[in-house]
Structures are given as structure tokens and as C-alpha cells.
Amino acid sequence: MISNQDWLKLEDRFDGRFRGGEQPIDVAYTILALKLFDKIFPFEGYDKKMEAAFNWFMGDNPMHETIYNPRTGGCYDGLEFDNVNLNQGAESTVCYLLARMAFEDVESGTSYY
């Protein structure tokens, strides 16, 4: 994931090294975009990419730490370079919930996650 610690310029290559600054808002918006892609281009694997992105909340991230807090229903504010930001702000929690809702099929009442 691209960190909020630096800008990726057009002439730069993304090297993938973890720099901290990963936030739930970036993951949630990625999931929402992938959901739209999956709706327009079904059977192209965007649903699997959605699941992979969502797993960032569950610990599939560079620090291998769960970002969603099942005890509070909240979501931590993200990953810094050497720790999880334990603040559970409204923005992060709403982003987690938006990401989670992306897996719901409201019309059929089916949950995919």
C-alpha cells in the first residue's frame, strides 16, 4: 500500500517498502473501488482483491497486527512505522464499516464476509 508519509511522483517507481502511515481510509476506498470494478467487469478477480484488501484490517498487513478491535467495534487509526496507532477515531471506524458493508448484498440479504 502507498503510505501517507511521502508522495509517489510520476517518474518514481513504487518499491513496496513499508514506511508506516497506512490508514483505514485508504484501504476502505480501495475496497469500494474494487467493488465497482467487480460490478462493471465481473469474473476479473476484483472480488478476490477486495478480500485481500479487507484482510489488512484483520492482520494481513506489514506489522501483522489486527486493526479492527472486536471488543469495542472500533478500528485503530492505522499503522505507523513501528507501532499501531491505538486511537479509535470515528473516521477509522466508519471506514472499517464501509469496507465491511461492501461485502453485503443488500438486495438479497446475503453477507459475503
C-alpha positions in Angstrom: 0.0 0.0 0.0 1.2 3.5 -0.6 1.9 5.3 2.6 0.8 8.8 3.6 4.5 9.5 4.5 5.6 10.5 1.1 4.4 11.3 -2.4 4.8 8.9 -5.3 5.7 11.0 -8.3 5.0 10.0 -11.9 8.7 9.4 -12.6 9.2 7.3 -9.4 8.8 3.5 -9.1 6.9 2.1 -6.2 9.3 -0.1 -4.3 6.8 -1.6 -1.8 8.9 -1.0 1.3 6.8 -0.4 4.4 7.2 3.2 5.6 4.3 3.4 8.1 1.4 5.8 7.6 -1.1 3.2 6.4 -4.7 4.2 7.3 -8.1 2.6 7.2 -9.4 5.2 4.8 -7.1 4.2 2.1 -8.0 0.5 2.5 -11.7 1.3 2.6 -11.6 3.4 -0.6 -9.6 0.7 -2.3 -12.3 -1.8 -1.4 -15.1 0.4 -2.6 -13.3 1.0 -5.9 -12.7 -2.7 -6.3 -16.4 -3.4 -5.7 -17.3 -1.0 -8.5 -14.7 -2.7 -10.8 -16.1 -6.1 -10.0 -19.6 -4.9 -10.8 -18.5 -3.5 -14.2 -16.0 -6.3 -15.0 -17.3 -9.4 -13.3 -15.1 -12.6 -13.3 -11.9 -10.5 -13.5 -10.8 -11.3 -9.9 -11.7 -7.9 -8.3 -13.8 -9.8 -5.7 -10.6 -11.6 -4.5 -8.7 -8.4 -4.5 -11.4 -6.9 -2.2 -11.0 -9.8 0.2 -7.2 -9.4 0.2 -7.6 -5.7 0.9 -10.1 -6.3 3.7 -7.7 -8.7 5.3 -5.5 -5.7 6.0 -7.9 -4.9 8.9 -7.6 -8.5 10.2 -3.8 -8.5 10.4 -2.6 -9.2 6.9 -0.5 -6.0 6.9 3.2 -5.2 7.3 3.0 -5.3 11.1 0.8 -8.4 11.3 -1.5 -6.6 13.7 -5.3 -6.6 13.8 -6.6 -3.1 13.1 -10.2 -3.9 13.8 -11.0 -4.1 17.5 -13.8 -6.6 18.1 -14.2 -5.7 21.8 -15.1 -2.1 21.0 -16.4 -2.5 17.4 -13.9 0.3 16.6 -11.0 0.4 14.3 -7.5 1.7 15.2 -6.3 4.7 13.2 -3.6 2.8 11.3 0.0 1.7 11.1 2.9 3.9 12.0 6.4 2.9 11.2 6.9 1.0 14.4 3.5 0.7 16.1 -0.3 0.6 15.7 -1.9 3.9 16.3 -4.3 2.8 19.1 -6.6 5.8 18.7 -10.0 4.6 17.5 -11.4 7.7 15.8 -14.7 7.9 14.1 -13.2 8.2 10.7 -11.3 5.0 11.0 -14.3 3.1 12.4 -16.6 4.4 9.7 -14.0 3.4 7.1 -13.9 -0.1 8.5 -17.7 -0.3 8.5 -17.9 1.0 4.9 -15.3 -1.7 3.9 -17.3 -4.4 5.7 -20.6 -3.3 4.1 -19.0 -3.6 0.7 -19.3 -7.3 1.1 -23.1 -7.2 1.8 -25.6 -7.8 -0.9 -28.4 -5.6 0.5 -31.0 -6.7 -2.1 -30.7 -10.4 -1.3 -29.7 -10.1 2.4 -26.6 -12.1 1.9 -23.3 -11.4 3.6 -20.1 -12.4 1.9 -17.8 -11.8 4.8 
